[in-house]
Amino acid sequence: MIEKKDITGIILAGGRSSRMGTDKGLLVFNEKPFIQYSVEALQPLVSEIMIVSNHTSYDAFKLKRVHDCFEDFGPLAGIYSGLKASKTNYNLVLSCDLPLVTSEILKPLVENADL
């Protein structure tokens, strides 16, 4: 199994929120912002968590925030930006709007990544 020290968690929180009209990661579900669920799901599995976003509002989470290298190019540009900033060979990429994600859901991905 891949060790925690070899995995970075990357949360995509960029975008213009043009369809939603507000920043999805900061929407509240059960008294927590959506992005907090992704953070909590990643914490037991990775050595570092970074948020890919140009929005300074995510600094409140006290995690490394990485700017999108290419603005307005969608999630693929966010993934690129996160991978470029990562220092590990393995990375677990999540969206900021997954309030039902848990470590238990993600753990099999980590356990089987090197197969």
Residue, then its C-alpha position, 0 to 999 in steps of 0.5 A: m500500500i502507498e504510504k500517507k507521506d507519499i500522497t498529496g490531496i488536491i481540492l479543486a475550488g476554482g471556477r466562476s460559479s456561473r451556473m450556481g451564482t455563488d462559490k460552491g465550496l463555501l455553501v453550507f450543508n449540516e453546518k459545514p462548508f462543502i469544502q470541509y467535507s473534502v478536507e476531512a475525507l482527505q486528512p487521514l489519507v494524505s500528507e498535505i492538502m492543497i486547495v487550487s483556487n484564485h479565491t482568497s476566501y479559501d485562505a480561511f481553511k489554513l491550507k496551502r492555496v495554489h493559483d490556477c496556472f490557466e484561469d477560466f480553462g476548467p477543472l483540467a487546468g486546476i488539476y494541472s496546477g495542483l499536480k505542478a505544485s505537488k511534491t509527491n508521486y501520488n495525488l488524490v484529487l477531489s472537487c470542493d463540492l462533495p459533501l457526502v465524500t468520506s475517507e472510507i469511500l477514498k481508502p480503496l483508491v489509495e489501497n489499490a493505487d499501486l496494483 
